[in-house]
Amino acid sequence: TKTKAEPKSSGVINGGARIVVDGDDEVLSPTDLSEMLAEGTKDSHDKAENCQFVKDFLRGRIKRELFKRGTAALYFVYAAMEEEIEKNEDHPHIAPIYFPAELHRREALARDLEYFYGEDWESQISLSAGTKPYVDRIHGVGQRDPVLLVAHSYTRYMGDLSGGQILKKVAQRALKLPSTGEGLNFYQFEGIHSQKGFKQLYRSRMNELELDAETKERIVGESNRAFSFNMMVFTELEEIGKTIKEEVQDAGLGHSHAEIMEGG
Ligand code: HEM
C-alpha cells in the first residue's frame, strides 16, 4: 500500500529533460537519486510489505518476545549504520545527509531495550544469525565504499518516517504498552516536527549529492540489498515466532484469535 503521490502536473519540458512537479511544487527528474530510489525499490518494497511477519505485525499479531527480539535486531543494525555514518560524517557524499539529532535511532533503541529487558539489557541481547549479514554489510560498505551508506540510510530512515507512526500504534495496542511511549522510543522522532517536510529535505539533499549515473545505480542496487537484509531479519523472526508459545491478540477486534499459553 505504498502510495506514492502522482504528480499533479507533469511533462514540463526543460532542455529535453522531462521534469515533474509534485503536489508540493518539488521539481523532480527521473535521474534524481530520490526518484531512482523510489522507482528502483518499488518491487522490493512490495515484497517487504507482503512478507508474513510484516503482515502479521500490521494485523496486530505480534508476540511481545518477538517484538523484543526485533527491537534488539534493529539496535544492532542502527548501531552499525550510525557508527559508520559518524566515521564518514565529513565525506562529501555523507555530510549533506548527516542528521544525527533528527534521525539517529541508536539511543532511542537502547532506551526501548532497557524498558523491555531491564538495566542489564546489553548482556541479554545478541546479534542473531539473520541480522549478522546485514550488520557485516553495513560495516563493509562503511569501510570500503562509504557512498553506499546513502542507500542504507535511505532504506531505513525514509521507511521509518513513512510507516513508523502506524507501526507504533499497532505495537502499542497489541502489546498494551503504556501511552507514555515507553518501549516505543524508536518510532518517535523527537527532532522532527513534520515527517513529510523532513522527507522532502532529505530527498533534496540526496539529489544535491554530486554523483555520476553509475554511482546512482549502485546506490539503488545497494538499497535493494538493504531491503533483502531486512527481509532476512523478518523471516528469522517469523521462524522464531513459530517456536514461541505466547498469547497473541488481534488489536482492535472484540474477540481473540489467540493461541492460549499452555498451562497458563
Ligand atoms: C515509504 C508503507 C515496510 C522502506 C513508504 C510509504 C508508505 C509505506 C505509506 C510512503 C510512500 C510515500 O511517501 O509516497 C509501508 C508499510 C510497510 C512498509 C505499510 C509494512 C509494514 C517497509 C519496509 C521498508 C520500507 C520493511 C524497508 C526496510 C520504505 C522506504 C520508503 C517507504 C525507503 C520511502 C520511499 C520513497 O519515497 O522513496 N512505506 N512500508 N518500508 N518505505 Fe515503507
Residues whose N, C-alpha, C, O or C-beta is under 5 A from the ligand:
A	BS01	HEM	T1 K2 T3 K4 A5 S34 L37 A38 A48 E49 V54 Y154 T155 M158 G159 S162 G163 N230
